[in-house]
Amino acid sequence: MPSPISDPSEDWDPLAPENHSDPRAVYSRLRDECPVAWSDRFEGFYALTRFKDVTEAALDWHTFTSAQKTPIPDATTPDRPPRAPAEVDPPFHTAYRDLLNRFFTPEYIRRIEPVIRRTARDLIGRCVSLGETDAVASFTFFMPIQVQCIFLGISVEDAERIKTTINRIIDAGAAGDTATHKAANDEIYEYIYGVLKARKKAPHDPNDVISAMIYEEVDGKRLTDDDIVGTIRLFLQAGHGTTTNMLGSIIRHLATTPDAQKRLRAEPKLIPQAIEEMLRVWTPVRLVGRKTTRDVEIEGRVVPKGSRVGLMVSAANLDDRKFENADQVDFDRKPNPHIAFGFGPHRCVGASLAREQLRIAVEELLSMTDDFELTGEPEWSTWTHLGPAKLPVRFIPRSLDLTGTVIRAGYNEMVMNIAAVRPVADLTNEIELRTREGAELPEWTAGAHVDLVLPGDIVRSYSLVNGPSDRSHWRIAVLREENGRGGSAMIHRLKVGDKVRVRWPRTNFALEDAESYHFFASGIGITPILPMIEAAQQRGIPWRLDYVGRSKSRLAYLDLLERYGQTRVHFTSEKGRPDLDSVISTTDERAAIYACGSQGFLIGLEEAANRAGRDLHAEWFAPKPGARQGAAGSHEAFTVHLERSNLDVSVQPGQSIIDACAEVGVTIPGACFEGTCSSCITNVLEGVPDHRDSFLSKKEQESNTLMAACVSKSMTDRLVVDW
């Protein structure tokens, strides 16, 4: 064996511009001319670029160890312990994988497919509604980390914070910014230790991966907190960064190769095979790190003991010694033994979850669009990922299906005409909907809303602003929100004569009988309140309204409401938000209080009502901050007994009660899946729910007799519900 070179000269620079976007030419040169290439970056490492060398090294864990903090660059800072199973070797690695493997079986992951699909549709829906957007910022950035949170039973509300912190770690590592790297690592570790502390308050559940790591043994002993936190830390970084980049690469490829996109639309069964090929060509992780335990000769070059070695899986997957026409994307390639998820004992444990996300995302993207295309040049991720960091795309929504009155997914739908479009305030348009035949519309009550099914099968809910006295038409009012989910932008593009599918009204915010009413509204929150005022007027029931907004021009229907002496208007631009405690204190004790508006307004009003000991009926446009956070000691996995059906149903982390019940053929109505609309309200007969909704009052939650089956979990290992 030749002697190793003590001070090798640099063969390549992984951070050079030519490696950034499309490194295929660089990889080809290295494989042909310097298959074991030295780089001075990240304290120096050797890069193996040929398929044969990478796979042989991946199998030889005795020589190429993962157990000595081998990521390139270091992912966690030197003071942190290794993150199992990726940063440990057999036999501990094997035993650890045995514990984790059952959570990555197709059957386990299939149970959370409905929530993965809803996540994809919601995010893609925003892209389609906006028309032109950065697909990374609007879609690929969010989907994988939300799925990771769902899988681990972590609140999705924390997803953006986790993702942003992890990205700071990756960027700081690539830039050599040790201070930021350490600060961001400290932040994410503190968060994960908090998750672990909360989960320890619940008893062991073998269906919960975090619970299993807490209570089960690996290689004859219990895992330490550091072991468990390291694994969660690994999942949160490795499990979403790669998928984000791969999703971006798939969208970019299909947007720039129209024939490939058309083929997948025509042959959807080809999607999994096509994804495997795109994984090969656009492998999202460039390398996996190892360290040599002895001097080893590879391709005539001696790599000294103790050297850091990068197994360049992205370069190996493009090796024409292994793959014919390796640089070309060929959806018909068979066999396709790519190593995008690694090779050997350290092959990615989460590969099945990643594949499921990619498949669902592509299926939904193709089903919700007629086409998508790039509108500008992408920007690229930093080392060690490969994929777009910015991807400007125009999404063409799926053509509207105008098939008349139908029933889809349990909803009555009809095609309606846009009969009128009227501005009723700055950025707010009123849309009048009529049937094509001028037929009488289904009955509805004050507080009802309708769902508009927009092009791309994007569903958005809007309150009816007119009462049921005239059933010839429906009216909705929509505020255009620049930072919303995109539906309002699409609605504001509608014009008279356009057609839209509309689902029949549902009332989740009903006006109950009372001796009098006190209504509160802020901004566009006036929409469900208007028909309630009309109903109170018609019944001769006393009412009053406090209407809050920034300025006169921003308050819809103000001219109508100011005709009533019971209306008090508060302009926040002049005097700030009114003292809600003071306003509540003047409310008639017999009055029922109804409110709708912005999140901040409703939070303040709810707090004031609680201090006054008053019940508040509120409709929330979005979940309350923190509402979906699990309580200390809550169960992410538990059993639900369906009393009427006489069935026991297992609910696993990330799975809603609704989805778990659907597995056994029991349908619980659901719409929002975020705990805001109340359509899934469920009677609880035994057990204590962990309430994560935003519509039950504090008193109703404390009674533990009702729960939102779409988001809530359990404080006990068993719930009995009336289904």
Salt bridges, closest charged atoms under 4 A:
ASP11 OD2 - ARG301 NH1 2.78
ASP13 OD1 - ARG41 NE 2.79
ASP22 OD2 - ARG24 NH2 2.81
ASP32 OD1 - ARG321 NH2 2.89
GLU56 OE2 - LYS52 NZ 3.19
GLU87 OE2 - ARG83 NH2 2.68
ASP89 OD1 - HIS346 NE2 3.61
GLU107 OE2 - ARG110 NH2 2.66
GLU107 OE2 - ARG111 NE 3.56
GLU113 OE2 - ARG117 NH2 2.82
GLU113 OE1 - ARG359 NH2 3.30
ASP122 OD1 - ARG485 NH2 2.63
GLU132 OE2 - ARG394 NH2 2.88
GLU157 OE2 - ARG628 NE 3.81
ASP186 OD1 - ARG80 NH2 2.91
ASP186 OD2 - LYS182 NZ 2.83
GLU187 OE1 - ARG168 NH1 3.04
ASP208 OD2 - ARG199 NH1 2.99
GLU216 OE2 - ARG102 NH2 2.64
GLU216 OE2 - HIS204 NE2 2.95
ASP225 OD1 - LYS200 NZ 2.64
GLU267 OE2 - ARG263 NE 3.03
GLU276 OE1 - HIS338 NE2 2.62
GLU276 OE2 - ARG355 NE 2.63
GLU277 OE2 - ARG280 NH2 2.93
GLU277 OE2 - ARG333 NE 3.01
GLU299 OE1 - ARG50 NH1 3.11
ASP319 OD1 - ARG321 NH1 2.95
ASP320 OD1 - ARG321 NH1 3.87
ASP332 OD1 - ARG263 NH2 2.82
GLU356 OE2 - ARG359 NH2 2.86
GLU363 OE1 - ARG117 NH2 2.91
GLU363 OE2 - ARG359 NH1 2.98
GLU364 OE2 - ARG117 NH1 2.68
GLU364 OE1 - ARG121 NH1 2.62
ASP370 OD1 - ARG398 NH1 3.59
GLU373 OE2 - ARG394 NH1 2.52
ASP401 OD2 - ARG408 NH2 2.41
GLU413 OE1 - ARG408 NH1 2.78
GLU413 OE1 - ARG501 NE 2.95
GLU413 OE2 - ARG503 NE 3.12
GLU430 OE1 - ARG422 NH1 2.47
GLU430 OE2 - ARG475 NH1 2.87
GLU432 OE1 - ARG422 NH2 2.59
GLU432 OE2 - ARG434 NE 2.62
GLU440 OE1 - ARG471 NH2 3.67
GLU443 OE2 - ARG471 NH1 3.65
ASP451 OD1 - HIS449 NE2 3.74
ASP451 OD2 - ARG503 NH1 4.00
ASP451 OD2 - ARG506 NH2 2.88
ASP457 OD1 - ARG501 NH1 3.15
ASP470 OD2 - HIS473 ND1 3.61
GLU482 OE2 - ARG480 NE 3.14
ASP498 OD1 - LYS495 NZ 3.47
ASP513 OD1 - ARG539 NH1 3.88
GLU515 OE1 - ARG590 NH1 3.41
ASP546 OD2 - HIS518 NE2 2.67
ASP546 OD2 - ARG544 NH2 3.32
ASP546 OD1 - ARG568 NE 3.32
ASP546 OD1 - HIS570 NE2 2.70
ASP581 OD2 - ARG611 NH2 2.86
ASP588 OD2 - ARG590 NH2 2.99
GLU606 OE2 - LYS624 NZ 2.50
ASP615 OD1 - LYS699 NZ 3.79
GLU636 OE2 - ARG692 NH2 2.83
GLU643 OE1 - HIS641 NE2 3.70
ASP648 OD1 - HIS641 ND1 2.78
ASP648 OD1 - ARG718 NH2 3.79
ASP659 OD2 - ARG118 NH2 2.67
GLU663 OE1 - ARG110 NH2 3.09
ASP690 OD2 - ARG692 NE 2.84
ASP722 OD1 - ARG644 NE 3.05
